[in-house]
């Protein structure tokens, strides 16, 4: 096996079990690894540190094990079985009212570079590293062994998530089986995740608990759901007894998905209207009075070098929402940018509130649900931040 020797002192993060090795920490590579190879990493004095997938880029190795083991079928069987058992333990994998959940969440489940979401028996798999893509057959076999007859199909959706320079030419396709249905449930509500053409794996399962929270606040309120995508927050608000719900997204396709999901749950309900418009333009021109607003924008910042510009966008968006919301209104505001820390996000909302000149109280501090576990040694895994505030 090819080995990588680290510079003296650079083993400290690995001794704290952080699962990434950056290229700047490497002293030398003993051999010529291909991207995706499993490599052994040793300290400057030669002692074993870990095994991981080698890749080209600033993150040079994604750690698979801190013990000298074989990365084989048994390895994937064990970790996917552990992930599945966790989803059973938290009441998801065998639920009759929720059939959409995350089965594997990268580093949080010990499988960096791998995401698997389940939609009513269809596993939608996304590889974010060449190593995981090269092990795709082992992963498929592990899924089939662990889930048994509860698994109906496997759809690999890695075409847009793998490094383009790797020249893998991946194609999104079913690698096994055929879905019984393209409908899934979340807390008893029905959705049509579009895993073949939609964003990410087709649905944002990470907002499940936060969507349920909005249901508690929606009764009698006028709700504005910005960046609605599939309309999840809108549908929960309607079940919660909202007076009216407006869904906004710049994508015509997102509005189509929202309307389809609304019709699935509330056919012919006149309380809902959807608008394919730019968020800032809609908010500037809005004539309706809203007393519950949801801001769930896409990741404005995917890298640290664009963080400042992203924060300007977040501040502008939140300032406008706080300015326009009715007294006593409730604002749900989120960031899914990994590089925006919880403290930075809260400071951004504070700055927006001060600029708007409104009194604001925090009611809830939100994060991702338990099927998106955070490796305690990998704080970067805590990507979803949210605040629920009351504006006076």
C-alpha positions in Angstrom: 0.0 0.0 0.0 1.2 3.5 -0.8 2.1 5.6 2.2 2.1 9.3 2.9 4.4 10.8 5.5 3.4 14.0 7.2 5.5 16.9 8.2 6.7 16.9 11.8 3.9 18.2 14.1 1.2 17.8 11.5 -0.1 14.6 13.0 -1.7 16.5 15.9 -5.1 17.0 14.2 -5.2 13.2 13.4 -4.4 12.4 17.0 -7.6 14.4 17.7 -9.4 12.3 15.1 -10.0 15.0 12.6 -10.9 13.1 9.3 -9.2 15.4 6.8 -5.5 15.7 5.8 -4.6 18.9 3.9 -2.0 18.8 1.2 0.2 21.3 3.0 0.7 18.8 5.9 2.4 16.3 3.6 6.1 15.8 3.7 6.4 13.2 1.0 4.4 10.5 -0.9 6.0 7.1 -1.0 4.8 5.9 -4.4 2.5 7.2 -7.1 -1.1 7.0 -5.8 -4.0 7.4 -8.2 -6.9 9.6 -7.1 -9.2 7.4 -5.1 -6.6 5.0 -3.9 -6.6 3.9 -0.2 -3.4 5.1 1.3 -1.7 4.7 4.7 -0.7 7.9 6.5 2.3 7.9 8.9 3.8 10.5 11.1 7.3 11.9 10.6 8.8 9.3 12.9 7.1 6.5 10.9 4.3 5.4 13.3 0.8 4.6 11.8 -1.8 7.3 11.9 -4.7 6.3 9.6 -6.0 5.0 6.3 -8.0 7.1 3.8 -8.9 7.9 0.3 -6.3 9.9 -1.6 -7.5 12.8 -3.7 -6.1 15.8 -5.6 -6.8 19.1 -4.0 -6.5 21.0 -0.7 -8.0 18.1 1.2 -5.5 15.4 0.1 -6.8 12.5 2.2 -10.3 11.8 3.6 -9.8 9.4 6.6 -11.7 6.1 6.6 -10.1 4.5 9.6 -7.7 5.3 12.4 -6.9 1.6 12.7 -4.9 -0.6 10.3 -7.8 -2.5 8.7 -8.9 -3.6 5.3 -11.2 -1.2 3.4 -13.3 -3.9 1.8 -16.9 -5.2 1.7 -16.9 -6.0 5.4 -15.9 -2.4 6.1 -18.9 -0.9 4.1 -21.3 -3.6 5.4 -20.4 -2.6 9.0 -20.6 1.2 8.7 -23.8 1.2 6.7 -25.3 -1.3 9.1 -24.4 1.1 12.0 -25.9 4.0 10.1 -29.1 2.1 9.4 -29.4 1.1 13.1 -29.0 4.7 14.1 -32.0 5.7 11.9 -34.0 2.9 13.4 -33.1 4.1 16.9 -34.2 7.7 16.2 -37.5 6.5 14.7 -37.0 7.0 11.0 -36.0 3.8 9.2 -39.1 1.9 10.2 -41.5 4.8 10.4 -44.9 4.6 8.7 -45.4 8.4 8.6 -41.9 9.4 7.5 -40.3 7.6 4.6 -37.7 10.2 3.6 -34.5 10.5 5.6 -30.7 10.5 5.3 -29.1 7.1 5.8 -25.4 8.2 5.4 -24.1 11.6 6.2 -20.4 11.6 5.2 -18.1 12.2 8.1 -20.9 12.0 10.6 -21.3 8.3 9.8 -17.6 7.6 9.2 -17.9 7.6 5.4 -16.4 10.9 4.2 -17.4 11.8 0.7 -20.6 9.7 0.7 -24.3 10.8 1.1 -27.3 8.5 0.8 -30.9 9.6 1.2 -33.8 7.2 1.3 -37.1 8.0 -0.4 -39.7 5.3 0.3 -37.3 2.5 -0.4 -35.2 4.2 -3.1 -31.6 4.9 -2.0 -30.3 8.0 -3.8 -26.5 7.9 -3.6 -24.1 10.8 -4.1 -20.4 10.4 -4.1 -18.3 13.5 -3.5 -14.9 11.8 -3.7 -13.3 9.6 -6.3 -12.5 7.0 -3.7 -16.2 6.5 -2.9 -17.1 6.4 -6.5 -14.5 3.7 -7.2 -16.1 1.7 -4.2 -19.6 2.2 -5.5 -20.2 -1.6 -6.1 -19.2 -2.3 -2.5 -21.6 0.4 -1.3 -24.5 -0.9 -3.4 -23.9 -4.5 -2.1 -23.8 -3.2 1.5 -27.1 -1.3 1.0 -28.8 -4.4 -0.3 -27.4 -6.6 2.5 -28.3 -4.2 5.3 -31.8 -3.0 4.1 -33.0 -6.3 2.6 -36.5 -6.2 1.2 -37.0 -2.6 2.4 -34.7 -1.5 -0.4 -36.5 -1.2 -3.7 -33.9 0.7 -5.9 -30.5 2.4 -5.9 -30.1 5.6 -7.9 -26.5 6.9 -8.3 -26.7 10.7 -8.6 -23.0 11.6 -8.7 -22.7 13.3 -12.1 -22.6 16.7 -10.6 -20.8 16.1 -7.3 -17.5 14.4 -8.4 -14.4 16.4 -9.3 -14.6 17.1 -13.0 -10.8 16.8 -13.4 -11.0 13.2 -12.4 -12.3 12.4 -15.9 -14.7 9.7 -14.5 -17.6 10.7 -16.8 -20.2 9.5 -14.3 -23.8 9.2 -15.4 -26.8 9.5 -13.1 -28.6 6.2 -13.4 -30.3 3.3 -11.5 -27.6 0.8 -10.5 -30.1 -1.7 -9.1 -33.9 -2.2 -8.9 -36.8 0.0 -9.8 -38.7 2.3 -7.5 -42.2 1.3 -6.4 -43.3 4.9 -6.2 -41.7 8.4 -6.5 -43.8 9.6 -3.6 -42.5 9.9 -0.1 -43.9 10.9 3.3 -42.7 13.3 5.9 -44.6 13.4 9.2 -47.7 12.3 7.4 -47.4 14.8 4.6 -46.9 13.7 1.0 -44.1 14.8 -1.3 -42.8 14.0 -4.8 -39.0 14.2 -4.5 -37.4 14.7 -7.9 -34.1 12.7 -7.4 -33.6 12.4 -11.1 -33.6 16.1 -12.1 -34.0 18.0 -8.8 -31.3 19.7 -6.7 -29.1 17.7 -4.4 -30.8 14.3 -3.9 -34.2 15.7 -4.8 -35.5 17.0 -1.4 -34.0 18.8 1.6 -34.5 16.2 4.3 -32.4 18.2 6.7 -35.2 20.7 7.3 -37.7 18.0 8.5 -37.8 19.0 12.2 -37.6 22.8 11.4 -40.6 22.4 9.0 -42.5 20.7 11.8 -41.8 23.6 14.1 -43.3 26.1 11.7 -46.6 24.2 11.8 -46.8 25.2 15.5 -46.5 28.9 14.7 -48.6 29.1 11.5 -52.2 29.2 12.8 -54.0 32.4 11.6 -50.8 33.9 10.1 -49.9 35.2 6.6 -46.8 33.2 5.6 -44.1 34.1 3.1 -41.8 31.2 2.2 -38.8 32.5 0.4 -36.5 30.1 -1.7 -39.3 27.6 -1.4 -37.8 24.9 -3.7 -40.3 22.0 -3.1 -42.6 24.0 -0.9 -41.9 22.0 2.3 -42.3 24.9 4.8 -45.4 26.1 2.9 -47.2 22.7 3.2 -46.5 22.5 7.0 -47.7 26.0 7.4 -50.9 25.1 5.6 -51.5 22.1 7.8 -50.8 24.3 10.8 -53.8 26.6 9.9 -52.1 29.5 8.1 -54.4 32.2 6.8 -52.5 32.4 3.5 -49.2 31.1 2.2 -47.1 32.6 -0.5 -44.2 30.5 -1.9 -41.4 32.3 -3.9 -38.5 30.9 -5.9 -36.5 32.2 -8.8 -36.8 28.8 -10.5 -39.9 28.0 -12.6 -39.1 24.3 -11.9 -39.1 24.9 -8.2 -42.5 26.6 -8.4 -43.8 23.6 -10.4 -42.6 21.2 -7.7 -44.2 23.3 -5.0 -47.5 23.5 -6.7 -47.5 19.7 -7.3 -46.8 19.1 -3.6 -49.4 21.5 -2.5 -52.0 19.8 -4.7 -51.0 16.4 -3.4 -51.8 17.5 0.2 -54.3 20.3 -0.2 -56.0 20.0 -3.6 -57.8 23.1 -4.7 -56.8 25.1 -1.5 -57.1 28.8 -2.4 -54.9 29.8 0.6 -51.7 29.1 -1.4 -50.1 31.0 -4.3 -46.6 30.6 -5.8 -44.4 33.1 -7.6 -41.4 32.5 -9.8 -39.5 35.7 -9.0 -36.2 36.9 -7.7 -36.3 37.0 -3.9 -35.2 40.6 -3.4 -37.4 41.9 -6.2 -40.5 40.1 -4.7 -39.8 41.5 -1.2 -39.3 45.0 -2.5 -42.6 44.9 -4.4 -44.7 42.9 -1.9 -48.0 44.5 -1.1 -49.3 41.7 1.2 -48.7 42.0 5.0 -46.8 39.0 6.4 -46.4 38.0 10.0 -44.5 34.8 9.4 -41.5 34.7 7.0 -39.2 31.9 6.1 -35.7 32.6 4.7 -34.0 29.4 3.6 -31.6 30.5 0.8 -29.1 28.3 -1.0 -25.5 28.3 0.2 -24.4 31.9 -0.5 -20.8 30.9 0.6 -19.3 27.5 -0.3 -15.7 28.7 0.3 -14.0 31.0 2.8 -12.8 33.3 0.0 -16.3 34.4 -0.8 -17.5 34.6 2.8 -17.6 38.4 3.1 -19.7 38.8 -0.1 -22.0 36.1 1.1 -22.6 37.8 4.5 -23.5 40.9 2.6 -26.2 39.0 0.8 -27.5 37.4 4.1 -27.6 40.8 5.8 -29.5 42.4 3.0 -32.0 39.6 2.9 -32.6 39.4 6.7 -32.7 43.2 7.0 -35.5 43.4 4.4 -37.4 40.6 6.1 -37.2 42.2 9.5 -38.2 45.6 8.1 -41.3 44.3 6.3 -42.6 41.7 8.8 -45.6 42.8 10.9 -45.2 43.6 14.6 -45.3 40.4 16.6 -44.2 38.5 13.5 -42.1 35.3 13.5 -39.0 35.0 11.3 -37.4 31.6 10.5 -34.0 32.3 9.0 -31.3 29.8 7.9 -27.9 29.4 6.5 -26.7 26.1 5.0 -23.2 27.4 4.3 -20.6 25.3 6.0 -18.1 28.2 6.2 -20.7 30.4 8.0 -20.3 29.5 11.7 -23.1 29.6 14.2 -21.6 32.7 15.9 -21.1 34.5 12.5 -24.6 33.7 11.5 -26.1 35.0 14.8 -24.0 38.1 14.5 -25.3 38.6 11.0 -28.9 38.4 12.2 -28.0 40.8 15.0 -26.6 43.3 12.5 -29.6 43.0 10.3 -32.0 43.6 13.2 -30.1 46.7 14.3 -30.1 48.1 10.8 -33.8 47.5 10.5 -34.3 49.3 13.9 -36.7 46.6 15.3 -36.7 44.8 18.7 -36.0 41.2 18.1 -36.0 38.2 20.5 -34.6 34.7 19.8 -37.1 31.9 20.4 -35.2 28.9 19.0 -31.7 28.1 17.8 -32.0 25.4 15.1 -29.6 22.9 13.5 -29.7 19.8 11.4 -31.7 16.7 12.6 -30.2 13.5 14.0 -30.1 11.7 10.7 -27.4 14.3 9.7 -25.1 13.5 12.7 -22.1 15.7 13.4 -18.8 13.9 14.0 -17.6 15.5 17.3 -14.1 15.7 15.9 -15.3 17.4 12.7 -17.1 20.6 13.6 -17.3 21.5 9.9 -20.1 19.0 9.7 -22.4 21.3 11.5 -23.5 23.1 8.3 -27.1 24.0 8.9 -27.8 27.0 11.2 -31.1 28.6 12.0 -32.8 31.1 14.2 -36.5 31.6 15.0 -37.0 35.2 16.2 -40.0 37.3 17.1 -39.9 40.9 15.7 -41.7 43.7 17.6 
